[in-house]
Amino acid sequence: MIFKENGGKKMAKVEIGYYDLADITISKSCLLVSKGKGKVNMMALDWKSIGELWSYPVVTVAVAPSRYTYSLLNENPEFTLNVPSPQIESAISIAGSYSGRNTDKIKMAGLTLKESSHISVPMIEEAMISYECKIIHTAESGSICSHRLYFGEILAVYADEDLVKKRKIK
Ligand SMILES: Cc1cc2nc3c(=O)[nH]c(=O)nc-3n(C[C@H](O)[C@H](O)[C@H](O)COP(=O)(O)O)c2cc1C
């Protein structure tokens, strides 16, 4: 169990099953966190899917070659996918309109990084759901839209305890 600060009140985060809250994740704009050469960056991400590939639980994200995130994912094949809680939804516009090449967007959005359990890329403490993923495969999206698809094996998922209780998962 890990903890986050929320307006002075400690709130617990608990580990959940890979697909437990996939319906929420799929319906939301997310924050994709990557890390290379010691630099951590986040970008807004809508294009994703959650499923299974070769018996691995997988989150697939589509990232355009022009993104700084693209070079970080190619350098260090790991990411966290973070679903913002309603309190931090404004971070999406920061993450989606600036580039980590010249801006520390995490600092700008006032977010906190939390060490992951299985990978070197941190998660966002204020997120309501976070996925730790290790990239096991990539593919080019082809002529529809020029993105690289990164297939990340889900190693762990954490969610706010209140949300977990509300959904009666545990
Ligand atoms: C709501 C929203 C969703 C987005 N979804 C994607 C996406 O799925 N894939 C992508 O490559 N860019 C997406 N973008 C654009 C990137 O977030 C944006 O270009 C960002 O500035 C890239 O940051 P970076 O250069 O630090 O990686 C989205 C932007 C917004 C606002």
The ligand as an SDF file (V2000), in Angstrom:
LIG
                    3D

 31 33  0  0  0  0  0  0  0  0999 V2000
   -6.1720   15.6430  -24.5800 C   0  0  0  0  0  0  0  0  0  0  0  0
   -4.9240   15.3620  -25.3880 C   0  0  0  0  0  0  0  0  0  0  0  0
   -4.6610   14.0760  -25.8300 C   0  0  0  0  0  0  0  0  0  0  0  0
   -3.5100   13.7790  -26.5840 C   0  0  0  0  0  0  0  0  0  0  0  0
   -3.2850   12.5120  -27.0190 N   0  0  0  0  0  0  0  0  0  0  0  0
   -2.1600   12.2120  -27.7090 C   0  0  0  0  0  0  0  0  0  0  0  0
   -1.8850   10.8700  -28.1180 C   0  0  0  0  0  0  0  0  0  0  0  0
   -2.6480    9.9320  -27.8550 O   0  0  0  0  0  0  0  0  0  0  0  0
   -0.7290   10.6380  -28.8020 N   0  0  0  0  0  0  0  0  0  0  0  0
    0.1650   11.6400  -29.1080 C   0  0  0  0  0  0  0  0  0  0  0  0
    1.2010   11.3810  -29.7190 O   0  0  0  0  0  0  0  0  0  0  0  0
   -0.0710   12.9370  -28.7320 N   0  0  0  0  0  0  0  0  0  0  0  0
   -1.1840   13.2350  -28.0170 C   0  0  0  0  0  0  0  0  0  0  0  0
   -1.4260   14.5180  -27.5940 N   0  0  0  0  0  0  0  0  0  0  0  0
   -0.4400   15.5590  -27.8800 C   0  0  0  0  0  0  0  0  0  0  0  0
    0.7410   15.5750  -26.8810 C   0  0  0  0  0  0  0  0  0  0  0  0
    0.2920   15.4210  -25.5460 O   0  0  0  0  0  0  0  0  0  0  0  0
    1.4960   16.9180  -27.0220 C   0  0  0  0  0  0  0  0  0  0  0  0
    2.0100   17.0420  -28.3340 O   0  0  0  0  0  0  0  0  0  0  0  0
    2.6020   17.0990  -25.9770 C   0  0  0  0  0  0  0  0  0  0  0  0
    2.9590   18.4570  -25.9510 O   0  0  0  0  0  0  0  0  0  0  0  0
    3.8250   16.2420  -26.2490 C   0  0  0  0  0  0  0  0  0  0  0  0
    4.7140   16.4520  -25.1810 O   0  0  0  0  0  0  0  0  0  0  0  0
    6.2560   16.0480  -25.2120 P   0  0  0  0  0  0  0  0  0  0  0  0
    6.9090   16.7480  -26.3760 O   0  0  0  0  0  0  0  0  0  0  0  0
    6.7760   16.5270  -23.8640 O   0  0  0  0  0  0  0  0  0  0  0  0
    6.3100   14.5640  -25.3370 O   0  0  0  0  0  0  0  0  0  0  0  0
   -2.5920   14.8320  -26.8810 C   0  0  0  0  0  0  0  0  0  0  0  0
   -2.8490   16.1360  -26.4320 C   0  0  0  0  0  0  0  0  0  0  0  0
   -3.9950   16.4160  -25.6960 C   0  0  0  0  0  0  0  0  0  0  0  0
   -4.2570   17.8030  -25.2040 C   0  0  0  0  0  0  0  0  0  0  0  0
  1  2  1  0
  2  3  1  0
  2 30  2  0
  3  4  2  0
  4  5  1  0
  4 28  1  0
  5  6  2  0
  6  7  1  0
  6 13  1  0
  7  8  2  0
  7  9  1  0
  9 10  1  0
 10 11  2  0
 10 12  1  0
 12 13  2  0
 13 14  1  0
 14 15  1  0
 14 28  1  0
 15 16  1  0
 16 17  1  0
 16 18  1  0
 18 19  1  0
 18 20  1  0
 20 21  1  0
 20 22  1  0
 22 23  1  0
 23 24  1  0
 24 25  2  0
 24 26  1  0
 24 27  1  0
 28 29  2  0
 29 30  1  0
 30 31  1  0
M  END
$$$$
